[in-house]
Amino acid sequence: MGYKSLAHCVSDLEKHGRLIRIKEEVDPYLEAAAIHLRVYENQGPALLFENLKGTEFPAVSNLFGTLDRSRFMFRDSLDKIKTLVDLKSDPIKALKNPFKYAGVGLTALSALPWQTGFRSPVKFGKIRISDLPQITNWTMDGGPFITMPQVYTEDIDKPGILNANLGMYRIQLAGNDYIKNEEIGLHYQLHRGIGVHQTKANAKGNPLKVSIFVGGPPSHPLAAVMPLPEGLSEMTFAGALGNRRFRYFYDNEGFCISSDADFVITGTIDPGQNKDEGPFGDHLGYYSLKHPFPLMKVRNVYHRKDAIWSFTVVGRPPQEDTSFGALIHDITGSAIPKEIPGLHEVNAVDAAGVHPLLFAIGSERYTPYLDEKKPQEILTLANHILGKSQLSLAKYLFISNKEDNPSLKTSDISGFLQHILERVDLTRDLHFYTKTTIDTLDYSGTDINSGSKIAIAAAGDKKRELWRELPGTFTMPRPFENCKLVMPGILAVEAPKYSDPQETANQVEIISSSLGFKNLESLPLIVLCDDAGFTAETINNFVWVTFTRSNPSHDIHGIKSFTENKHWGCRGPLIIDARIKPHHAPLLIKDPEIEKKVDELGKEGGSLYKII
């Protein structure tokens, strides 16, 4: 049986010991988020905040905090949904296995959205934006945000729910120059469905109607973040996953209302109407800064009786959105590789903030008749990957040949990097894409959405044995003496604070002059960083520092580098400058006073006793 509401889900989780109540009064400014972060770090239960300061509504978070809890919530439908997604990516399977897939068509049909009447629990009451929980996650945030919204828009040329888009785009409720209770900010990034709808509405000079749903059955927010196959509606998917058809109606102003939501905010985005949104502590582990984003003029704020607010907290991975991603991968499996012939795996590395770093494995089949193996087909695959939807926002793509090591997995960060570094030819295998788009939240580039990419392809036999410890005779020149081996073949080098490109060029020259005459074949990668100890402490620290703080075209250097017929390479180690630059966004830092309050909840008698 599917959940009828968020309250139904909360009750079920509590009954099975998967949710606890926070009975103490909690301030929505920083404190609720800090509690969530600490519980998530300890892989704890979902949280129901009963007494949030300044609002009559309770709030729930960490619903998707573990893959096990997510699987529990969808225990009656997960397997059939996997089958539905699998069949959508390869419909021929239904012809080959008619009995296995016999019920899938009925599943999809029964999940079609259901238009109900005007009477709905969500229209129990009308409130103002300021009556909602004003949850603020980080000290520099521009105001309170909705972090688990389902943003609904329709195609002005093809109205109706089956052509609508449901996406999760953050919503700023107050702060900056927003008129209190009348205006809110809507932030969406590149390659989002709402962008298509707004473009069409703008072209006609019409306002875009927007409905923001919060709460409802857990299948609804999951549907809003799912990378669904073309033609599969988020609302249909929500119905199939939740074992309950997506119920909706239109209010008397023509806005779509989710009948099962706990809250619905309606409003419009007028053509050319923007205001600064942000800052906001984001999933790369830094703040995204103030930028103009669409301004939404609020019409109505509805809620149901006994409504529960739903929220999450984002920050340096792993966070709850990491667990979201694990569930999505659990459902979709190998859907993307099936869309690209020759591709076996692709992994957006969560520890590096997802978009900055991709690992992929493909097949090298172009010239099986030749003894020498080198990147050919996997370069074609690299272009395909970097032109694929949100994968196109990646900065670094490392791609390998499956036949070189059939047991290699993209989920093994250290093992995958070692495989690449043992085989890469730094004179041949570095392929840059300059002056292109990167993730909106990534400030390592030259401007918002602007930066560069590199595809590093490796195929063939091992070319080198990597250093597993530094030779006793190895030394770095001043002022780079502090260095640590991260893993075989990768050296983290602590460098002076970044100054400017010319000073960096001088520093690279110092390193090159000192090391250029040495045999460094077993050390293919050197990373300049602010703290070698931190960077080398864990592989997660390494990928986070290296790939969130560097822009390939500007920050990749090399010993004995050269440019030949517009191709750049190096005959010595590759050098990545992963120091913090002046144009980078600030780091997310926890408030120590708030952390002390969380500590109190973990003491005997507190709601988090034996949990944190």
N, C-alpha and C positions, 0 to 999 in steps of 0.2 A: 504494500500500500504506500502511496506517495504522501508526503507531508502536505497538509492543506494550507499551512501558514508557517511563518517563522516561529511563532509560539509553539506550534505543534512539534517542530524540530527541536526547540530548546527543551521542551518537556521530555522528549524521547532521549535526548542526550543525557539529561540529568538523571533520568530513570536508570540508565545503564552506566552511570558513574563516569560519564565523559564530559561533564560540565559542572562547574561550581559557581556559587553565587558570591559576589563581593558585597557584603552587607554594609561595610563602612561607607561614610560619605566620601566620594571621590571627586576631585576637581577635574572637569573636562580639559582644563588648560594644563597640558604636559603630564599630569599625574595618571590619567587613565591610559595614555599611550605607554608610559613607563612601566606600568603594571603589565600591560599586554606584552611588551618586549621581554620583560624578565620571565614571564611564564612561557613565552614561546621558546626562549633560550633553553629552558629546562624541559622542553617538549611536554608541557603541561596541558591541562584540559581547556575546553572552551570556557569563556568567562561571561557571566551575566552580571552587569553592574546595576544593582538595584537602586542605588541612591546617588545619582549624578547631580552635582551642585548646579543650580540654576535652571533645571528643567524638570518637568513632571514625568519624562519618559525614561525608562530603563534602556540599557544598551548592551549589545552582545558583540563579542569579538573572539577571534581565534577559532572560529568554526572550522576552518580548513587548515588548522595549524599542523596537523599530521596527516600523512597519506592514509594511515589506518583509520582515522576518524572520518575522513572523506569517504573512504570505501564503505564504512559503516552506514553513513547517511544515505548512500545510494546502493545499499546492499541488494535491493530487489530489482534494480534496473541496469546496473553497470555492465553486466555481460551482454545484454541485448543491445545496449548503446554502442559498445565496442564493435559488435557485429554490424550495426547500422552504418557506422562510420567506415568500417572496412569495406562494406558492400558499396558504399557511395564512391569509394576510390577505385573499385574494381567491380563494376556491375556484372561482368561475365561470370563471376563466381556463382551468382544466383542460377544461371543456366546450367553450370556444371554440378551444382549441389542444391537442387530444388527443394529437397526435404529439409536440409539444414537451415535454409534461409526462408522457409515457407512463411514464418510468422513476422518477418521483418516488415513487409509491406503493410501488414495490419497494424504493426506497432507505429509506423510513421503516420498512417491514416488516423489512428486513434489519438495521435498527439497534435492534430491540427488545432490551432487556436479556436477558442469558443467565445463568441460574442454574447455577453450577458446583458441583462437589463440595467437601467440606471441605478437601481437599488444595489448598493454594494457596501461591504464592511469598511472599505477604505474611505468612504464619504461620511463616516461617523461624525467627524468634526473638521473644522477649518481653523488653521492657526497661522502664525506669521513665521518667517524664517528665524527670527530671534528666539522663538519658542523651542526650536529644535536643539538637541545637544550640540553645543559649540565646541566640538573636540578639536584641540590643537596639539599636534604631535611633537613639534620641535621648536626650540626657543626663537629661531629666526623666521619661522613661518609667518607669512603675511596675514594670517587670520585662521579661523576654523575652516576645515574642509570636509566634504563628503568623500570618503575614501573607498566606499563600496557601493557606488551608484550604478544603476542600470539606466543609461541614457537612450531614450527612444525617439527616433525621428523617422519620417516617411519621405519617400521620393515624390516630389511635387508632380512629376510626369506620370508616375505609376503609383497613385495612392493606395493605401490598404496595408494590412498587417503582414501579408506574406512577402511584400517587397520592402518592408521596413528594416531599419537597422537598430540593433540593441547593442550598445557598447559601453565599456567601463572607462569613462573619462572623468578626471577629477574635477570637483566643483568647489570653488571658493565661496563660502557663505557670507563672509563679511570682511572688512578691512580695506586697505588701500583707498581708492576713491569711489567704492561702491556705495550707492545710496541705500541706507539700512532698510531691510525688508522689501526693497523694490528691485534691487539689482544683485545678481550673482555672476561669478565668472565661470566660464566653461573652457577647460583646457583640453585640447586634443592634439595629437601629433600626426606625423606623416603616415600615409597609407591607412587611414581610418575611414570607415563607411560614412560617418557623419559628414566628412569633408565633401563627398560627392553630392550629398543632399543639400548642403549649404551652397555649394557652387551653382547648382541648378536653381535654387531659390533666389540667389543673388542675381543671376542672369535675367530673371523675370522681374526683378525689383520687389520681390515678395519677402515678408518675414518668414523665417523657418520656425514652425511650431515644434517645441521640445517638451517632452515629458520625462521627468527624472523619477524613477522608482527606487525606493530604499526598502530593504527587507523582503518579505515574501518567502516562499519556499527556497531552500538553498540551491535548487536547480536553476533559478533565475539569475543570480549573480554569476554562476558558473557559465551559463550560456552567453552572458555578456562578454566574457573574456575568451571564449573558445574560438580557435582559428578554424572555422567550419569550412567544409568543401563548398565550392561555388554552387549556389542554388539551394542550399539547405538553410532554412530560416532559423534564426536564433530562438524565436518563439516556439517553433515546432520542436527544436532540439530540447528546449526547456521542458516542454510537455512530455516528450519521450523519456528524458532522463528522470523527471520527477514523478513519473507514473500518474500525471495529472495534467490535463489540458490547460494551456495558458489561457486564463480567463481575462477578458477585457471588455471595455465599452468606451464610448466617446461621451464626454460631458457636454453640457449645452453650449460650450464655446468651441467644440470640435477638437478637443485634445484627447488623445488616447490615454485611458486610465487602466492600469493593471489592477484587476479586482482583488488579487491576492496580496498585493503590496501592503506594507505597513504605512508607508508614507508615499505621497506623490506630489511633486512640485511641477507645475505647468508654467510655461512662459514662451517668449519668442526671442529670436535673434534677428535683428534688423540688418540689412545689407550695410556693410562698412562700419558697424557699431562695435568697437573694441575698447577695452580698458586694460590697464596693466593688471596682470594676475601673478601671484607668487609674492615672495619666495616660498618654496615648499621643499621640505626634506624628502629626497627621492630615492629610488631603488638602486642607484649607483653608489650610494653612500655619501652623497654630497647634496647641497641645495640646488634646485633649479631656481634661477633668479627671476626677477620681474621682467615680463615681456607682454606685449599686447596680445590678448586673446579675445575670442568672441564674448560679448556682453549679453547676458540673458536677462530680459525684463520679466519679472515674476508676475504671474496672474493669480494663481491660487496655490495654497499648500493644504493638502488633504491628509488626514490620518484615520486609521481604524481604531476601534475601541481596544484598549490595552495594547497599543502599538509598541513595538520594540525597535529601537534604532540599531542598525548594523554598521560596524566600522572595522577597519584594520589599521595597521601601522606599517609604513614602508621605511626602509633604510638600507644600510649596507647588507647584502645577502650573507647568510640566508635569513629570510623573513617569511611571513605567511604567504606572500605571493610566490615564494619558492615552492611551497607545498602545493599551491594552486597549479604551478607549472608541472609538478610531479604527477598530479591527478590528470592534467590535460594530456601529458605524455602517456599515461596509463590508458587513457581512452583512445587516443588517436594512433598510438603505436607508431608504425612506420608509414603513416599517410603521406608525408612530404617526400620521402625517398621514392615512393611508388609513382609520384608525379614526375620524377626526373629519371629517365632511364640511365642505368649505370651507377646511380647513387645508392649506397647501402645504408649510410647513417649520416645524420647531421645533428649536432648538439650545440645549442646556444649556451655557453658556459655560465651558469648561474653565479658562481663565485666571482666572476669578472663583471657582473652587472648585466648579464644576458647579451645585450646588443654589441658591446665592444668586441667580443671574441666568439668565433665559431670554429668548431672542429668538424671535419667531414671525412668520410671514407668512400671512395669510389673505385671503379674497376678501370684498369688500363688495358684496353683491348684493341687499340688502333693498329699496332704492328706486332702481332704475336709471332710473326715469322722472323723477327730480328732478335738477336741475343741481348743487345743492350736495351735496358729498360730506362725510360726517362719520362717525365711528366708530359703527357699529350692529351689524352682524353680527360684526365682529371682537371686540366686547365679549362677545357670546355665546360665541365661540370661546375668549376669554380665560377665561371661567368654566369651560368644558369642560376646557381645558388644566390649570387650577389644581385641578381635581377628578380628575385622571388619575394614579393610582398615585403613583410617586415624583416626578412633576412637581409634585404638590401640595405638596411641601416647599419650592418656590421662594419667594423673597421679592420679587424684582423681575421683572416680565414686561413687556417692550416688544413690542408687536404692531403690525404695519403692514399696509397694504392692497396686495396684489400688483399690482393694476391701476395703481397710482400709479407703479410702476417695475418692470416685469416682469423686469428683469435683476438686481434686488437679491437679495443672498444673506445669510442669517443668519450665515454663517461669516466674513463681512467685518465685524469688530467696529466699526472706525472708520466705514466706509461706512454700516452699518446705523444706528448712533447718529446720524450726521449726517442721514440721511434722516428719522428720527423728529424730531429737534430742529428741522428746517426746517419741519415740519408741525404739531407738537403745539400744542394750545390749552391753556395751563396753567390757564385758568379753567374748563375743561370736561372735560379728558381724563385726569384723575388719579382713579383709583378704588381706594380703600383697603379692605383686609380686616383688621380688628383682632382682637386676642386669639384667635389661631388657631395652628395647628401650623407649625413650621419644622423644618429639619434638626436632628437630635440633636447634631451636631457643631458647630453654629453658636451661638456664645455672644454674638451681638449682641442677642439677644432678652431677654425679661424673666425667663425660667427655662428649664430644659432642655425642649426640644421646643416652647417657647412663644415667639411673636413676632407679627409682622404681615406683610402683603403689600401690594403695590401693582401694579396693572395700568395701564400707560401706553399708550394706544391713539392712533394717529395715522393719519388718512385724509384725502385731498384734496390740493389743490394746495399748492405751497410758500407759506408765509406770510411767510418772512423769509430774508434772506441772512445767514449766520452770520459773525461776526468771524473772520478768519483771522490777524489780529494785533491787539494792543491799540492803540486810538487813542492818540496822543500826549497827549491831554488827560485820559485815563482814570487815575484814582487811587483807591486803596482807603484807608479811614480807618485811623488807628492803632488797634490794634497789628497790622493786617492788610496791611502794605505789601508783604510778600514774596508775590508771586503769579506764576503762569505759565500760559500758555494750553496746555492739553493737546492740543487739536485744535480745529477750528472750532466755536465756540459753547460750549466748556467751559473754565472757569477753575478751576485749583487754587489755593486760598488757604491759606497757612500761618497757623494760628491758635494762640493760647496753649494749653498743655496743658489737656485737658478737666477741668472741676471738678465741675459739677453742673448739673441742668436749668435752674435759675434763672439761673446765670451764662451758660449758653448762650443763654437768652432775651434777656439783656442784650446779649450780643455780636451776636445777630441784629438787635436793635433799633438798635445802632450802625451796622451795615452798611446796614440799611433807611433810616435817617435820612440817611445820607451819599449813598446811591445812588438813593433812591426818586424824586428829582426828575429824574434823568437818563433819557435814552432808551436803554434796555438791551435793546431788542427783539432785537438780534443776539447777545445773550449769555443764552440761556435757562437755563444750568446753572452754578451755582457750587458747588464742593466744598470744604468746610473740612477740612483735613488737618494732620497733624503735620509733614510734610516736603513742601513744594510741589515741590522739585526732583526728589525720588524719584517722587512721584505722576505728574508730567508727563513723566518721562523716556521711558516707553514706554506704549503703549496697554494692555499687559498689566498693568503696574504700576497704571495708573489703575483698571481694572475690579476688580483684586484689592483695592486699598485701599478703593475706594468701596463695593463691594457686600458685602464680608465684614465691614466695620466699622460698618455702619449697620442700624438697625431702622426700617423706613419710618414707622411710626406715631409714633415718638419722635424720629427724627433727620431728618425732612424738614421744612423750613421754607420760607418764601418771602417775597420783598419784595412789599409790598402784599397780604398774604394775607387771606383772608376765609372765612367759613363761611356758606353760604346753604342753608337747608332741608337741613341736615346734610351738604351737599356742600362739601368743602374745595378751595380753589384759590388761585392767586395771579396778580396782574396784572403782576408783575415777574419776575425770574429765580427759578427754583427753587433752594433751598439744601439740600444734603445734608451733614450733619455726619458725616464719616467719620474722625473722630479716634478713637484708642484710648481706651476707657472703662475705669473701674476694674473692671467686672464681666467684661470680655473675657478670653479665655484668653491665656496667654503665647505669644509668637512662637517659632517654631522657629529655633534658632541653632546653627550648626555649631561643634564643638569645635576650636579652632585647633591643639591638640597632635595630635589625630587627623589633621587635614588635612596636617600635616607628614609624618606616616607615609605617607599616600597619595602625597604628592609624591615620596617615595623610590622608590616602586614605578614611578613614571613615568620615572625616570632610566635611562640605558643599563645593561642587565643586569637590570632589573626586569621583572616580568611585564606591566606596563602601559606599557612603553617604546613610544613613538610612538602610543599610544592616548589618553593624557591629556596 
